Amino acid sequence: MCATFIESATAHEFDSLGLLVRHKENIVSLISAPPLAALEINEKGEKLNFDINDDGYTSFQEIVEFEDDIAKRIVNLVVFQNEEGKIAKLHSFRLLEKGYENLLKIETPNDKNTTNDIKQQQKNENDKAIYIQLSLKFQWEKPPQSIRLKYGLMIDDEKHVLVRNQNIGESQVLVLSSAEPSITVYPITGDTFADTDTKAMWVLGVEHVLGGLDHILFILALTLVCKNLASLIVPLSAFTVAHSFALVLVIFGVKINAPSWLIEAGIAMTIVIMALFELVNWKPKRLFLLTALMGTIHGLGLGQALSDSIGGVEYWSLALVQVTVGVELAQLIIALIFLGLIITISKRLGSSRKRFELSISAMIICIGIFWTLERLFS
């Protein structure tokens, strides 16, 4: 169980925020980050070799060479229709360079006898990792009453689509799946998208925390150190305020020069440090200052993950505020649940309470160290 728990640990990521659709009057625009594998076949059915110099690395400059092929392919794979079934014409097409520093280099096995299974595994990993960022704008002759999107650039099971109606300033999150690649994106209220799953942005924030084991373990370690609600409320609030402040900095365009792997390793170390306090039976007098610093690090991790998402964080500022609400709400609920469980279990254990808490802290430290090393050297 512990091995499964550790292996499932992932750094901050928001890849599921895959599409941004904005519309105003007769114009609808889309920003997305599809995998290159979804575009490797041109309109003639020929496979494109994006790695022109065959060095195992696909650069932005190499992809630009295929811009015409990609644009022709896009016309058939990304389609916006109005209520009359008329298809919007592609008004502009642009490749975005942001994010290409995250492309993975395809490793070529040194051993020529490497099995096909390993080769296929490497191919699958890179198909998922290498992506291209697109900015598209479509236009009708007159404003549509409804808009339906057909999106054929999916490999993953689902994507969250942030729909922004610039006419009235309203937003909604829709869920697009590869099994059902068509959704109604406007109107974004009423029965017109009854065939589509919807989510509020704050729900995505809650899901981020629940799916982020580093968040959960940090809160557990803090709860073990504080013991009761009176001691927990101030350091947890400091963590939450600092976490939110770091995200606000990202919203206003503050650049963090530290690489993402270093921030993620720092997040893992905050877990280790907090669990060590319980293990050595020491609680700092100004714990809230320390949790504020740790909250800043955690917030920068989430902010950087969001700013690396499609189109840059300037497109996500409103969504980021809503995500933050969900993140902070989830953290508070998790802390209260852990506190209730610890108090309940401790009463039943009696004199064995300390050993129980030390065992949990030791486990958290081991996992935190594993994550730190993994993020430093992977």
GUMARZA-191856 format. One record per residue: residue in three letters; x negated, y, z of N, C-alpha, C, CB in turn. Coordinates in steps of 0.05 Angstrom, whole numbers, plus 5000, padded with zeros to 4 digits. Glycine has a CB too. Layout:
<recs>
ALAXYZXYZXYZXYZ...
</recs>
This chain:
<recs>
MET498349765000500050005000498350255000501950005024CYS496250255017494450485019493050534992492450445041ALA492150314979490850344953492650464932489750074944THR495150374932497150484913497550784919499750334915PHE497750854944498151124953495951304943498451144983ILE493451214946491151374938491051404908488551244949GLU491451184894491251184865493351374852491550904854SER495551404866497751574854497251864858500351494866ALA495051934872494552224878493752364852492252254899THR495052594848494352764825493953044834496552744804ALA492353194819491953474824494453634816489353584810HIS494453894822496754054814497054044784496354344824GLU499454014776500054024747502954084743499253754733PHE503554214720506254284713506654224684506954574720ASP505554004674505853934646508753904638504253684640SER510453834658513253794651514654054643514753664675LEU513454284649514554534640513654574611513654784658GLY514754404593513654384567514454584546514254124557LEU516854704549517754884528518855144540519854744511LEU518455364525519655614532521255704508517555824541VAL523855744511525655844490526756114499527955634483ARG526356314482527456574488529056674463525156784494HIS531356794468532956884446534157164452535156684439LYS534257324431535457594432536657654405533257804441GLU539257714405540657774381540357554361539658044369ASN539157604338538957394317536257254316539557504290ILE534557304337531857194338531656994361529757424341VAL530456764355529856564376526956484373531756314374SER525556484396522656414395522156174414520956654404LEU520056024407519355784422516355774426520455534408ILE515555724450512655674456512555394467511455884476SER510755224456510554954466507654854464512454764450ALA507154634477504454514477504654214470502954554504PRO505354154445505553864438502853734435507153844412PRO502753474439500253324435499653314405500453034446LEU497053314399496253304371497253054357493153314369ALA497652844372498652594360501352634347498752374381ALA502952834357505552874345505353024319507253034364LEU502953124312502653284287500553164268501853564294GLU499652924274497452814258498252704231496052594274ILE500852694225501852614199502952854185504052394201ASN501952914160502853144146505453084131500753244126GLU506553284116509153244103509053034081510053504091LYS506652964072506452754051506052474063504052814033GLY506052464090505652204103502752124107507051994087GLU500952314102498052254105497152324133496452414084LYS495352164144494252224171492052434169493251964184LEU492352624187490352844188488152774208491653114196ASN485652834200483452794218482553064229481052654203PHE483553134253482953394264480053424271484653444289ASP478653204277475853214285474153224259475052964303ILE473953464247472653494221469753404221472853774212ASN468253484242465353424243464753154256463853644257ASP466953014264466652734274464752724298465752554252ASP465052914316463352914340464852814365462153194345GLY467352724361468852624384470252844399467052474402TYR470153094390471453314404473053484385469253484419THR475553534391477253694374477253984384480053574373SER476054164369475954444377478254604365473254564369PHE478654834375480755014365480155094336481055264382GLN477655144330476855224304477455004283473855294303GLU477054754291477654534273480654514268476554264285ILE482254554289485154534286486254754268486554554314VAL485054994269485855214253485655144223484255464259GLU483754974216483454894188485954754177481054704185PHE487554644195489954494187492454654192490154224202GLU492154924195494455094202496755064182493555384204ASP496155064156498255044136499754774138497055084108ASP498254564142499454294145501254284169497254084147ILE500354404191501954394216504454564212500254504239ALA504254794199506554964195508654824179505755234182LYS507854684157509754544140511054314156508354434115ARG509554184173510553964189512554074210508253814204ILE511954304221513654414242516454474231512354674252VAL516654564207519254634195521254404197518954724166ASN520254164194522053924195522353814223520953714177LEU520553874241520553754268521853934289517853684277VAL521754204285522954394303525154544288520854584315VAL527654494296529954614281531854744301531354384265PHE532554994295534655134310537055164292533555414320GLN539455094302541955114287543855294302543154844281ASN545455444288547555594301550155434302548055874287GLU552355564310554955424314556055334287556955614327GLU555155444265556155364238554355154226556355604220GLY552255074240550354874230548254994212551854674215LYS548155254210546055384194543355384208546855674187ILE541255314194538655294205537155564204536955074191ALA535955644226534455894227531855854211533855974256LYS531156064197528656064181526256124199528856264158LEU524055984194521556034209520556314201519455814203HIS520556494220519756774215516756814219521356954233SER515656684239512756704244511756454258512156954262PHE509156394253507956154264505156234273507855924242ARG504456154298501856234308500756004326502056494324LEU498155944323496755764340495555924363494555604325LEU495855824388494855954412492355814421496955974434GLU490255974426487655854434487555794464485356034427LYS489155924480489055894509489555594517491156064523GLY487755494534488155224544486355024531490955144540TYR484855094509483254904496480754814511482455004469GLU480154964532477954874549478654624564477155094569ASN481254544564482054304579482154064561484854344590LEU481454084535481453854518479353654526480953944488LEU480053404525478153194533476453104509479652954545LYS473953044515472252934495472652634493469252994501ILE472952534468473452254464470852104466474852204437GLU470651934486468151774490468051544470467951684519THR465851514457465351284439463851074454463951374413PRO464950834457463550614472460850554459465250364472ASN458750524476456150454467455950164458454050504489ASP457549994472457549714466459349664442458449554490LYS458249564420459849514396461849284400458149464372ASN461349124420463048894425465248964445461348664436THR465649214451467749294469470449194459467849604473THR472149094476474648974467476549184456475948824490ASN478349094439480349274427482149394448481949124406ASP482549244470484249344491483149604503484649134514ILE480449604508479249844520479350074500476249784528LYS478850014474478950224454481750344452478150114426GLN483750164453486550264452487250434476488450034449GLN486250354499486750504524485550784522485550354548GLN483050804511481851064508483451234488478951034499LYS484351104467485951254447488551364459486551074423ASN489851194475492351274487491951514506493651044502GLU489751494522489151704541488651974527486751634558ASN487251964505486652204490488952314475484252164472ASP490752134465493152224452494852394471494751984442LYS494852314496496452464516495052714525497052284540ALA492352714525490852934536490553164516488152844545ILE490053104491489453314471492053434461487753204448TYR492353684463494753814454494154074440496653864478ILE496154184428495854444413498054624423495954394382GLN497454884425499455074434500555234410498255264455LEU503155244409504455374386506255604395506155164370SER506355814380508356024384509956064358506856294392LEU512556004360514256004336516456204339515355724330LYS517256334317519556524318521356464295518556814318PHE523956434300525956364280528056584279527256084285GLN529456604255531256824252533656744235529857064239TRP536056834244538556814228539257084216540856704245GLU541157094198542057354187543657514207543657304162LYS545157364225546757494245546457344271549657514236PRO546957474294546757344320548557094322547357534343PRO547456874332549056634335550756634360547256384335GLN552956484359554656454382553656224400557556404374SER552256034388550955814402548555734387552955574406ILE546655614402544055524390543555244399541755714398ARG542955074380542154794386539354744376544254594374LEU537654634393534954574386534554274381533054674409LYS533254214359532253944353529253954355533353834325TYR528053804373525253824378523953544374524653924407GLY522453514353521253264346518253234351521753204317LEU517253384371514453384377513853244404513253664377MET515553054412515252934438514052664437517952924452ILE512252604456511252334461512052254489508152324457ASP511852444508512652384536515652334538511752614555ASP516452224561519252154565521152404566519551994589GLU520152614579521952854581520253104585523852814605LYS521553324578520353594582522453774594519253704555HIS521553964610523354164621523154404602522554244650VAL525554504594525654724576526754974591527554664551LEU525055174593525855424605527155594584523555574619VAL529755644586531255804567531756084578534055674560ARG530856284564531156564573532856714553528356694576ASN535356794562537056954546536457244551540056894552GLN534957364532534057644536536357844532531757704517ASN538557764521540857944518542058024545542957814500ILE542157824563543357884589541457824613545857714592GLY539057744607537057694628537557444644536957924646GLU538857244633539557004647537656774639542456924642SER536956604658535156374653536456114662532456414666GLN535555904649536455634657534355434649539255564644VAL534155214664532255004657533854764647530454924681LEU533254664623534454434612532454204610535654494584VAL533453964609531653724608531953594580532353524630LEU529753584566529653474539528253204540528253664519SER529352994528528052734529527452644500529852534543SER525552464498524852354471527152174461522252194472ALA528752064479530951904471533252074459532051744495GLU533452324469535452514459534052784454537852554479PRO532852804430531153044424532653294416529152974403SER535353294419536953524413538453624437538853464389ILE538453884442539954004464541054274456538154034489THR543254344468544454614464543054794484547554614468VAL541755004474540255184492541755454496537555244480TYR543955494480545555734483548355684472544155984470PRO550455764485550555894512549455714534553455974518ILE548255834554547055674575548855644599544455804584THR551455714596553355654616555855534603554155914632GLY557455394619559955284608559554994599560955444585ASP561354894583561354614575559754554550564154514571THR558554764538557154724513554654554515556554984501PHE553454534539551254354542551854134562548754514552ALA554354044561555253834579553753574574558253784577ASP552553554550551053304543548153334551551253254513THR547453544566544653594573544253614603543653844559ASP542153494614541453524642540353804646539453314651THR541053924669540054194675538754194703542254404674LYS536854374707535554404733534954694737532954234735ALA535254784762534355044770531355044775535955154795MET530055274771527155284774526355224803526155554766TRP527955304823527155244850527154944855529055384870VAL528854794841528854504844526254394834531254384828LEU525054504813522454414803520354464824521754554777GLY520554684839518754744861518854534883519255024873VAL521354454890521654244910520453984900524654204916GLU520953914874519853674863516853674862520953624835HIS515753914858512753944858511553864885511954224851VAL512853954906511853894933512253594939513154064954LEU514653494933515253214939513453024923518153154933GLY512653114899510952944882507952994887511552994854GLY507353204903504553264909503753154936504153574908LEU502352934936501552804961499652974977500352534955ASP498153144964496253314979497853514996494353464960HIS500053624985501753805001502853655025504053904983ILE503953425021505253275042503353195064506553015031LEU500953105056498953025076497953255092496652875063PHE497653485079496753725094498753795116496253955075ILE501353805108503453875127503553665150506153885113LEU503153415144503153205164500853255184502952925152ALA498453305173496053355190496553605208493653395173LEU497753815197498254055213500353995235499354275194THR502353835229504353765248503153605271506553605235LEU501253425265499953265285498253445304498053055272VAL497053645293495453825309497154005327493654015291CYS499454095317501154285332502954155353502854435312LYS503753905348505353745367508253815370503953765394ASN508854085370511654165375512354405357512054235404LEU514954465356515854675338514854945345518954675337ALA514655005371513755265380510855325370513855285411SER509155115371506355145363506155135332504654925375LEU508055005319507854965290508755205274509554725282ILE510755355284512055555268510255775258514355675283VAL508355865275506556085267504555995246505156205291PRO502955785250501055705230502355615204499355475240LEU504755485206506155405181507155645166508555215188SER508155845180509056095167506656235154510456275187ALA504356235168501956365156501156215131499656355177PHE501255955131500655795107502555865084500755495113THR505155885091507155935071506856215059509955905083VAL506456415076506056695067503656715049505856885091ALA501356595058498956615042499256465015496556495058HIS500656235016501156084992502756244972502755824999SER504756384982506456554965504856794954508856654980PHE503156914972501557144964499657064942499957244988ALA498456834943496556744922498056714895495256474929LEU500556614896502156594872502856864861504656424877VAL503457054879504057334870501657454855504857504894LEU499257404866496857504853496657394824494357414869VAL497257144821497257024794499257154776497756714796ILE501657214787503757344772502757614761506257384789PHE501257754777500358024769497758014754500058204794GLY496857774746494657754728491957744741494757964709VAL491757704767489157684780487757434771489357684811LYS485357454760483857224749482157104771482157314725ILE482256844773480656684792478456544775482356484809ASN475956614779473856504763473056224770471456684765ALA473856134794473155864802474455654784473955814832PRO472955454776474255244759476355094774472055044749SER478254984759480554844772479754604788482554764751TRP477654464779476754224794475654294821474754064777LEU474454534823473254614848475554694868471354854844ILE477554834857479854904874481354664884481855084858GLU481654464866483054214874481454064895483554034849ALA478754064892477053934912477254084938474153924903GLY477454354937477754514962480454444976477654804955ILE482554404960485154324971484854064986487254314949ALA483553874974483153614987481553645013481653414968MET479553825013477953865037479653995060475554035031THR481554165053483254285074484854065089485254485062ILE485553855075486953625087485053485107487953425066VAL482553445098480553305115480053475140477953265100ILE479653735137479053905160481353915180478454195150MET483853935170486153945188486453685203488654005172ALA486053465190486253205203483953165223486252975183LEU481653275218479353255236479953385263476853375224PHE481453605263482153745288483553555307483953995282GLU485353395296486853205313484952985322489253085298LEU483252895304481452675310479552745333479952585285VAL478552995333476653075354478053215377474553265342ASN480753225376482453335397481753625403482053175423TRP481653785381481054075383482954235365478054125375LYS484254435377486054615363484954895364488954595374PRO484155015342482955285342484955485354482255375313LYS483855685368485655885381487156045361483956065399ARG485856105339487256255317487656075293485556515309LEU489155865298489755675277491155805253491355445288PHE492856005258494356135237492556265216496256335249LEU490256365225488356485206487256275187486056635220LEU486656045199485555825183487655715163484555595201THR490155685173492255585155492855785133494755515171ALA492556045139492956245119490856215097492856535131LEU488356175105486256135085486855885068483556105098MET487655665082488355425068490755455049488855195087GLY492655615058495055665042494255815017497055825057THR492355995019491356144996490155954975489356355004ILE488555764985487255574967489355394953485255394983HIS491255304969493455134957495055304937495355034979GLY495555554943497055724925495555774899497755984938LEU492955814901491355854877491355604859488455924885GLY491455374872491555124856494055114840491354884874LEU496355174853498955164839499055394818501255194859GLY498055634826498155854807496455804782497156104821GLN494155684786492355624764493655414745489655534773ALA494955214758496255014741498455134724497454794759LEU499955324736502055454721500955644700503855614740SER498755784706497655974687496355824664495556154700ASP495655564668494555404646496755274629492755184657SER499255324637501555204622501955374597504155204639ILE503755284581504055404554504455704554506355274540GLY502955834537503356124533502256304554506156174530GLY501256204576500156374596502256454616498956614584VAL501456534640503256584662505056834657501756624687GLU504257004638505957244632508757164623504657424612TYR508956924612511556824603513156694626511256634580TRP511756644648512956484669513356644695511356244675SER513056914695513057064720515657034735512557354714LEU517957054722520457014735520756734745522857094717ALA520056544728520356264735518456194759519656084711LEU516156324760514256274781515356364808511656424776VAL516756584809518056674834520056464843519456944830GLN521656354824523756164831522455894840525556114807VAL520255814826518855574834517755604863516555514814THR516755844869515555894895517655854917514456174897VAL520155944912522255914932522655614938524956034922GLY522655454917523055164921520655034936523355024895VAL518255124929515855024942515955074972513355144930GLU516555324980516455405008518755265023516655705011LEU521055245011523355115024522654815029525855135006ALA521454685010520754405013518654365035519654294986GLN516654545036514654525057515854545085512554745053LEU517654725088518954765114520554515122520755015114ILE522054415104523754175109521953935116525554115085ILE519853895101518053665105516753695133515853655084ALA515853935141514653975167516653905189513654265170LEU519053985187521053925207521653625209523654085202ILE521753495186522153205186519853065199522553105157PHE517453135192515053005205515053055235512453115192LEU515753295243515753365271517753195286516353665275GLY520153165275522253005287521352705289524753025271LEU520052605268519152325268516952285289518152245241ILE515052475290512852445309513852445338510752665305ILE515752625344516852645371518352385378518652885374THR519952295359521552055364519751805368523452005340ILE517851775350516051535352514351555377514251515327SER513351785384511651825407513151745433510752115409LYS515651815435517251745459517451445462520051865457ARG517651305440517851005441515150875447519050905415LEU513051005437510350885441509250935469508450995420GLY510051155481509151215508506151265508509850985527SER504751095523501851135527500251085501500750955549SER501550945482500150885457500451105436501350625445ARG501651325444502151545426499551655414503651775440LYS497551695431495051815422493651635401493151855446ARG493651375406492351195387493851205360492350905398PHE496451225361498051245337497351495321501051245344GLU497151715335496551965321493751975310496952205340LEU491851855325489051835316488851655291487251735338SER490451445291490351265268491451405243492051005273ILE493551555246494651705223492651915213497351845231SER491352045232489352255225487052125210488452395250ALA486151895219483851755206484551675178483051505222MET487051585174487951515147488051755129490751385148ILE488951985140489152225124486352315116490552455140ILE484452295134481652375129480452205106479952355154CYS480951945107479851765087480951835059480451475093ILE483551885058484851955033483852225023487951955035GLY483552415041482552685034479752675023482752865058ILE478052515035475252495026475252364998473552325046PHE476952164995477052024968477852224947479051794969TRP479952384952480852594933478652794928483352724943THR477252884949475153084945473052984926473853154972LEU472052734931469952624914470952574886468952364926GLU473452484884474652434857474852684841477452304861ARG475652904854475953154839473353294833477753334854LEU471253234849468653354845467153214822467053344870PHE467552954820465752794802467252664779464352594818SER469952704778471352574755471052744730474352534762
</recs>
